[in-house]
């Protein structure tokens, strides 16, 4: 299995020409009856060797961290971070293995976070302030990792820690912040979404690493946007009414239109649990208790499968009605 990054590398090395690579992409798209951009590819695993290496890395990281932690918790986190960085020098830089690179990045940032918490343990700060400061340090660590290894998930991990840092610092410094938690989370989600769209718009053909970066950013943005909206509708209130179910349905349709337009499915997946819960609750209120979830899942699942089957046709129909300036920033229809 060859990724777009592999094709770009082959073009740069002169192994194949740009025309040959484009002809290959079109051939694959024709066989799949849909453009490659609509497949929303991202590198996660290239073979079972990735899983084998991840298991070995996991055992090594746990053992090193465990041994160092027996001396001091701070050393446990730092040992994990240092080991993860060292392993990334080989498996990320030289072998370019996708899944091990992701795991090693998370292990590195997690190790720095654990070490930071251990260092702040006797600082006298509140737990919110400690978490906020340490999250900021973890974000800096993610930035350093990005500068060295360029693993696509790193940007999303760094942004997530920045959001967490801001939230906890606000909790620790401003007592009234908790009352504004939902709007703050929503604003953070919108900002991350716009950042993801910036990465997406720089690669509308989805042929470079920038598209993978955007994918992970969309995964971070989706729950930050979706959860506050449905929380304001009291979706998880046991007394959910018919009007709430209608609003949930209309909102999910809007989310689906946005997802189809930008050719990203993360928003729809994040909102799915809320829609299922709302429909299941309504059916239970009308006496369909034992099969409520089954009927809700059947209707929504069928709709999503139909949308998946006609995804490109839906995209073409929707996007062609947008102004030309917007169309030029969205993923290609071909």
QUIJO-V410022 format. One record per residue. PHI is phi in whole degrees, -180 to 180 (NA if undefined). PSI is psi as a letter, one per 20 degrees, with the letter a starting at -180 (* if undefined). OMEGA is omega in whole degrees, 0 to 359 (* if undefined). Layout:
PHI_PSI_OMEGA / PHI_PSI_OMEGA
This chain:
NA_p_183 / -118_p_181 / -92_r_176 / -63_h_177 / -64_h_178 / -66_g_178 / -63_g_179 / -63_h_178 / -64_h_179 / -66_h_177 / -65_g_180 / -63_h_181 / -82_i_179 / 81_j_180 / -70_g_176 / -134_r_179 / -93_r_178 / -63_h_180 / -65_g_179 / -65_g_179 / -63_g_180 / -67_h_177 / -63_h_178 / -65_g_179 / -62_g_180 / -65_h_178 / -63_g_179 / -65_g_180 / -63_h_179 / -66_h_178 / -66_h_181 / -92_i_181 / 58_k_175 / -154_q_180 / -61_q_181 / -62_h_182 / -61_h_181 / -74_i_180 / -77_i_179 / 53_l_180 / -72_q_166 / -154_q_185 / -80_p_177 / -127_g_182 / -148_p_180 / -107_i_180 / 175_r_182 / -67_h_177 / -61_h_176 / -60_g_180 / -66_g_179 / -59_g_180 / -67_h_179 / -62_g_179 / -61_g_179 / -63_g_178 / -63_g_180 / -61_g_180 / -61_g_181 / -65_g_182 / -64_g_180 / -64_g_182 / -65_g_180 / -63_g_180 / -64_g_182 / -63_g_181 / -64_g_181 / -67_h_180 / -67_h_178 / -64_h_176 / -86_g_178 / -163_p_180 / -56_h_179 / -62_g_180 / -66_h_178 / -61_g_179 / -67_g_181 / -67_h_178 / -64_h_178 / -64_g_180 / -63_g_181 / -65_g_179 / -65_g_179 / -62_g_178 / -63_g_180 / -62_g_178 / -65_h_179 / -65_h_178 / -58_h_180 / -97_g_188 / -75_h_178 / -96_g_184 / -71_g_186 / -93_g_184 / -86_h_181 / 52_l_180 / -88_p_190 / -69_g_185 / -63_g_176 / -59_h_179 / -63_g_178 / -65_g_181 / -63_g_181 / -67_h_176 / -63_g_180 / -64_h_178 / -66_h_179 / -65_g_181 / -64_g_178 / -63_h_178 / -63_g_177 / -63_h_180 / -64_g_180 / -63_g_178 / -63_h_179 / -64_g_177 / -63_g_179 / -64_h_180 / -69_h_182 / -92_j_189 / -59_h_183 / -107_k_183 / -79_i_184 / 86_i_178 / -76_r_174 / -69_r_181 / -62_h_178 / -66_g_179 / -65_g_178 / -60_g_181 / -64_h_179 / -64_g_180 / -66_g_181 / -66_h_176 / -63_h_177 / -64_g_177 / -64_g_178 / -64_h_177 / -65_g_177 / -64_h_178 / -63_g_178 / -64_h_178 / -63_g_178 / -63_g_179 / -64_g_179 / -63_g_180 / -60_h_183 / -91_g_192 / -111_h_178 / 58_k_175 / -76_p_187 / -54_h_183 / -71_i_185 / -61_g_181 / -62_g_179 / -65_g_178 / -63_g_178 / -65_g_179 / -65_g_179 / -62_g_179 / -70_h_176 / -64_g_178 / -60_g_179 / -62_g_180 / -62_g_181 / -62_g_181 / -61_g_184 / -70_h_176 / -65_h_176 / -64_g_178 / -61_h_184 / -78_h_185 / -100_h_183 / -122_o_186 / -67_h_182 / -82_i_186 / -62_h_185 / -60_h_178 / -68_h_182 / -107_j_186 / -61_g_183 / -62_g_177 / -61_h_180 / -65_g_178 / -62_g_180 / -63_g_179 / -62_g_178 / -61_g_179 / -64_g_179 / -63_g_180 / -64_g_178 / -65_h_178 / -63_g_178 / -64_h_177 / -65_g_177 / -62_g_179 / -66_h_177 / -64_g_177 / -66_g_180 / -64_g_184 / -69_i_177 / -83_i_180 / -149_m_185 / -70_i_176 / -88_i_180 / 54_l_182 / -121_j_183 / -129_r_179 / -64_h_181 / -60_h_178 / -66_h_177 / -66_h_177 / -60_g_179 / -62_h_180 / -57_g_182 / -69_h_177 / -66_h_177 / -64_h_178 / -65_h_177 / -74_g_184 / -69_h_187 / -55_g_181 / -67_h_179 / -66_h_179 / -85_g_189 / -72_g_185 / -60_g_179 / -60_h_181 / -63_g_182 / -73_h_176 / -65_h_178 / -66_h_178 / -85_i_181 / 55_l_182 / -62_h_183 / -90_j_173 / -77_p_183 / -62_h_182 / -100_k_180 / -59_p_184 / -103_r_182 / -64_h_181 / -65_h_178 / -67_h_178 / -63_h_178 / -64_g_178 / -63_g_178 / -62_g_180 / -63_g_180 / -62_h_179 / -66_h_179 / -68_h_176 / -64_g_178 / -63_g_178 / -62_h_179 / -64_g_179 / -62_g_178 / -64_g_181 / -63_g_179 / -66_h_182 / -63_g_182 / -89_i_178 / 61_l_176 / -133_p_186 / -100_i_186 / -62_g_180 / -61_g_181 / -66_g_180 / -66_g_181 / -65_h_183 / -84_i_189 / -63_g_183 / -63_h_180 / -68_g_180 / -67_g_179 / -60_g_181 / -65_g_182 / -63_g_181 / -68_h_179 / -63_g_180 / -66_g_179 / -62_g_180 / -63_h_178 / -66_h_179 / -67_h_178 / -96_j_172 / 97_i_179 / -90_n_188 / -89_g_188 / -71_h_184 / -113_j_183 / -59_g_181 / -66_h_181 / -63_g_179 / -66_g_179 / -63_g_180 / -66_h_180 / -64_g_182 / -69_g_182 / -70_g_178 / -61_g_179 / -64_g_179 / -63_g_180 / -68_h_178 / -66_g_177 / -64_g_178 / -62_g_179 / -63_g_181 / -67_h_182 / -114_k_184 / -58_g_184 / -67_h_177 / -62_g_178 / -65_g_178 / -61_g_181 / -61_g_181 / -64_g_184 / -77_g_188 / -66_h_183 / -67_i_178 / -91_i_179 / -83_q_174 / -59_q_184 / -60_h_180 / -62_h_178 / -73_g_180 / -59_h_182 / -69_i_180 / -98_i_180 / -94_q_178 / -54_q_184 / -62_q_176 / -86_i_183 / -118_*_*
